[in-house]
Amino acid sequence: MKYVIIIPDGCADYPVESLGGKTPLEAAQTPNMDAIAKRGVVGQSDNVPRHLPAGSEVANMTLFGYDPNRYFTGRAPIEAAAQGIVLGPLDWAIRCNTVTIVDQVMKDFTADHTSNDEAREVLKSVQEAIGNPSLEFTPGVSYRNLLIYRGKESEAIPFSGDSKTSAPHDLTDGPVIDGFPRGPGCDLLSDWMQRSAEVLEDHPVNKKRIAEGRLPISHLWLWGLGKTPTLESFASRFQKTGAMITAVDLLRGLAALVGWDRIEAPGATGYLDTDYASKGRTAVEALSKYDLVCVHIEAPDEASHEGRVEEKVKALEAIDRDIVGPILKALEQYPDHRILITPDHPTPVSTKKHSHGWVPFTVAGSGVHSDASLSYNEVSASHSGLQIPNGWELMPRFMRKEW
């Protein structure tokens, strides 16, 4: 049996007035996703418990079939796993965004999509200024970076499970005053963030950016801290091999933690300019080598964070045309197969933020009996009657059970 999972990140949404009261998924031309719905079933899952962050870190752990109430420890340690960073029992990983804050408002949680080189220079300068040997500022991709805190037996660890932080993308266009860290270690995190602002105020990188008419990088925003989770391997749970295709370290990290191989698609950027067709080709090639291939596409989520509804529609249409279409054709050569389309969480363009709530999914293939659905979107899913309130139960059902 071959399995394919396609995750259009954050594609679930609310009706949008400019789209005639339709959601972006309803408005988009997605004949291939609709074909899957017609052949199989459409339903809803709730992937993020209300007491946990409404983000991809929890939602995708859920989609992989792992109960986040048991396994989730924070976003940053998952991304550390993507970079092969080993955390000891006293070590903590902390997500480190380059951001632009203007008059105490989160103007841009990406700092105008900081380049890798800019991030590397900025992190090096902040590392030198703080001068704490326990801290390792580690570049990632664009604005997505890490801070590693190396704990010592001789010193009390300042953080705990009660340390609370706010994702900068959830503060977009809003005040940051209530978004600063809270709980154990909050004074340290806040101090490091303030120190970064002092270093960046007259930094050469910012002088160049301002001269070019770009926003400056005003702060390093620290959030999502945690220790490495321990996840049972996917192969031991389901006796299947898996591969992940993504441009985002979070998904690379989750794949590493569950034992999937990670395959890089040329031209994949994790943004709206990603090479969708390359992801489709890479997935088709991977089908011959793995039992399960998962394709994650960040573009719909990025469009929502920027409030660009038309770009979100275009991204969904590109996913359908360049990824879902070629994969469906390739699956024809495998008599036994299943395919699942599902976002991780809603990201409404109206709020520009991740949200808790139901997301639509559709499943088709071997052993899946049609429920007579005609299309794949939030409305058809809400009318289907198939609801999975504990989203982590969707994967076992997809892998093992009849529908």
N, C-alpha and C positions, 0 to 999 in steps of 0.2 A: 504493500500500500504506500502510495506517495501522498504527502500532506503539504499543503501550502497555506501560509497565513500572510495576509496583506494588511498592514496597519497604517491607514492614513491618519496620522497623528492629529488629534484635536478636531476632526472633521465634524463631529456632532455639534449641532447648533440650534438656535431658535429661529422662528420665522423672521424674515428681514423685509421691511417695508419696500426698499428699493428693488427687491426681487419679487414684488407682487404678493408679499405675504408668504413666500416659500422660504424654506431653509436653503443654504448653499447646496446641500446634497440633493434636494428636490429640484433646484433650478439647473443644476449641472446636467449635461448630456452624458449619461453613463450607461450605454447599452450593454456593456459587458457585465457590469455589476448587476444590472437588472436581469440579465440572462441567468446569472447564478441564482438570484432570488426566485425566478420562475421555475428553475429546475429543482430548487431545494426549499429551504425554510428561512423565514425572517423572524427575528426576535430582538429582545432587549436584554442587556446585562448591566449590572451596577458594579463598577470595578474599584470604587474607592470608598471604604467605610468613612462615615462622616467625621470621625475623630482623627483621621489621618489627612495629610496634605493632598489636595485635589490636583495632583501632578502626575507626570509620566512615570516618575520613579515608583509610585505605588501602583498606578493603573497597569503598567506593563508587567510588573511582577505578578499581578493578579492574572493578566492575560496568559502568562506562561504557566499558570496553574498553581501558583504558590500563595497561600493565604498570608496577606501582609500583616494581619494581626499577630502572626507567629514569627514572620521572617524579616519584616522591614525594620531597618536600623537607621536609615538616613540615605539621602541621595548621593552625597559625595563619596562614600566608600564604594558604591557601585561604579562610579566613574573612575575611581582609583584602580579598580580591577581591570577596567578597559585599557589602562596604560601600563598594566603589569606591575603596579606599585604594591608592594607587600606591606601590609599593616601588622605590626606586632600587637600583642594583647593590651598594651598601654597606649597605642597610637590611635589618633582620630584623623579622619579626612574631613575637610571643610570645603564646600564649593566657593569659588572666588570669581565673581563676575566683574568685568570692567563695565562701569555704568556712568551715566551722565545725570547728575542731580543738579537742578537749577532752582534756587530759592526754596529749597527743601521739598521739591517736587521731583518724582522720578520721571525725568524727561525721556530717557532712553535706556532700557535695561541691557542693551547691547553696546552702548556707546558708539552708535553708528557702525555697528558690526566691525569692531576692532580687528585689525589684521593680526595674523600670528606673530609677525615680527614686532608690531607695536606692543602686543601683550607681553612678549618676552622681555622687551626693554623695560617696560613699566614694572613688571614683577621683580626683575633684577634690582631695580632702584629701590623699591619698597623693602625687599629683603635686606639690602645693605643698610638702609636707614633704621630699620627696627633692630637689626643686629642680634636677634635671639636665635641661638644655635638649635633650639627645639623646633623652629619653624622652617618649613621648606615650601616656598612659593613655586608651584610647578605649572608651567605653561601647558595648555591643552589645545583647543581649536577655537580660534577667534576670541569671543568674549567669555568662553566657557573654560575656566581654569580651576586649579585646586590649590589649597593650602594644606599641607600635612603637618600635624602636630605630633612630634615624637615624645612620648611620655617616658619618664624615668622612675625607677623603683624608689629613688630617694626623694621624690617630689609628689605631692598630692596632685591627682589629675583634676583639672578645673571643670571639666565637662561631665555631664551625665545624661541619662535619658530624659531628664526634665529640662534640658537646655532647649530653648525654642527660638527659631529664627523665621524670617519671612522671605519667600522667593521674590526677587526683584521684579519679575514679570507680572506678579500679582499686585504690584504697586504702581503699574504703568499709569502715568498722568495723574497720580494722586500723591498726597503728602507722605513723606517717609518717616515722620516723627514717631508714629505708632508701629513702625515696621522694624525698629532696631531690636537686636537680640534681647531675650529675656531669660531669666533663670540662671542656673550655675554657669559660670564662665562668661556671662554677658558683658561684664565690665571689660574683660580682655578683648573680646571680639569687637566691641564698640571702640575701644582704644586703638586697635590695629586698623580699623576702618578710618578713624580720624587721622591717624598717622599717615595713611595712604593719601588722604586728601591733601595733607600738607606737602608731601613729596611731589604730588602731581600738579600742584598749583602752577608752578613755573617749569614744568618738565619739558625738555626738548621735543618729545613726541607731541605734546599738546601745542607747543608753539608752532610746529609744522602743520598740525591739523587745523588750527585756527586760521593760519595764513592761507590754507586751502579752502576755507569756508566750511569746515567740518566742525561738529561738536567736539569739545574736549572730553577726555576721560577724567571725570572729577573724583571718583572713588573706586576702591575695590570693595565690593559688597560681599560680605561673608554670610553663608547660610547653608542649610542642608547637611549639617555635620552628623557624623556617626562613625561607628565601628563596623568592620567587615561582617556581613551576615554569613551564616552557614546554610547553604542550600543543598538539598539532596540533588544529585545529578538527574537531568532529564532522562538520560539513558537508563538509569536504574529504576526510574518510576514508570517509564513507558516502553522501554526496550527499543527505542528508536534513536537514530542519529539525527542531528540537527545542524543547521547553518543559519547565520544571521547576516542580512545585507542591510546596512544602515550607514549614515554619515554622522551619527550622533554617539558620543562616548557613553552616554547613559545606557543605550541599547547594546553597545559593544560590551559594556561591563556586565549587564545582566546575562548576556550570552556566555561570557567567560565564566560567570559564577555557576551556571547550570550545565556547563560542559559542551556548549555548541561551538563549532568553528565560526570564525568571522571572516566574511569575504568582502573585499573592498570593490565597489563598482567605480570604474573610471568616470570622473566628472560629477560624482555625487558630492553635494556641498552642504546638505542640511538646511538649505534655504530655497527660495522660490526659483532660483536659477539652476537648480539641480538638473542633472541629465537623467530624466525619467526613463528614456529608452535604454540607456546603459543599465539601469537597475533591472529593467525587464529582461534584457539579454543575459545579464549575470545570473538572474534567478533561473532562467530556462537552462542555462549551462549547469547550474548547481543541482538541478533535479536528477540528473543521471548519477550523482555521487552520494546524495543524502536522502534519508527517508522523509525528512521535513525541511522545508525551506521557508524562512520568514523574511518578508520584505517590509521594512519600516520606512515611511516617508514623512519627513518633518514639515514639508512645505505648507500643508493646510493650517497647521498650528501657528507657524510664523505669520501667515497672512492674517489670522485672527488676532494675534498679538498686535499687529499694526493696524487693525481695523479696516482692512482692505478686502471688502466682500467680493468684488469682481475677481481679484487675484485668487481668492480662495476657490471660487467656482472654476477658474482656469486650471488651478492645481488639481482639483478633483477630476476634471475632464482629461488632463494629461495622465494622471494615474490610471484612469480607466482605459485610455487608448494605448498607452505605451508600456504599461506594466500588467494590468489585469488581462488585456486582450492577448498578448503574446503567451502569457502563462496558460490561459485557457486552451489555446491552440496546442501548446506543448503537452498538456495533460492528456490530450486525446490518444497519445501513444502508450499511456499507462492505463490499462483497463480498470485497475483498482486505485482510486484516488479520492481525496476530499480537499475542498478549498474553503477557507474561512476569510471573510472580509469583516474587519471590525476596527473602529477607532479605539483608543485607550480611554479617553475622557472627553467631555465636551469642552470646547473653547469658543464661546460665542464671540462673534465679531463686535457685538454691541458693548460688551464689557471688556474685551481684550484680555480676559483672564481665564485660567483654567477653572473648571466648575465641577462640583459633585453632580451626580445624576445619571440617568439611564443613557446608554449609547446603543445604537442599532447594530446588529450583526446579521450576516447571512451566511449560510452553510449549504453546500451542495456536494454531490458525489456519491460514492458507493455507500449503500445502506441508508441514504437520506431520502425520505419520501416527501414529495412536494406538498406544500400546504396551500397551494394555489395563489401565492403572492404574485403580484405583477411587477413590483419594483422594489428597489432597495433605498430606503430613506427613513428618517425619523418617524414619519406619519405611518407608513406601512408597518414599521416595527411595532409601533404603539398599538396598532389594531390587530396584531397577530395573536395575542394571547399567550405567547411564549416569553416568559420572563425568568431570568436567572439572577436573583437578588444577591447571591454570593458569586461574584464574577469569576472567582478562581475555580468554580465548578464547571465552567465552560470548556476548558482545555481537556480535562479527563473525558468529558462527554464527546468532544470532537475526536479524541484519539481512540476511544474504546467502544462507545455505545451506539446502538441504532437510534435513529431519529423518528 
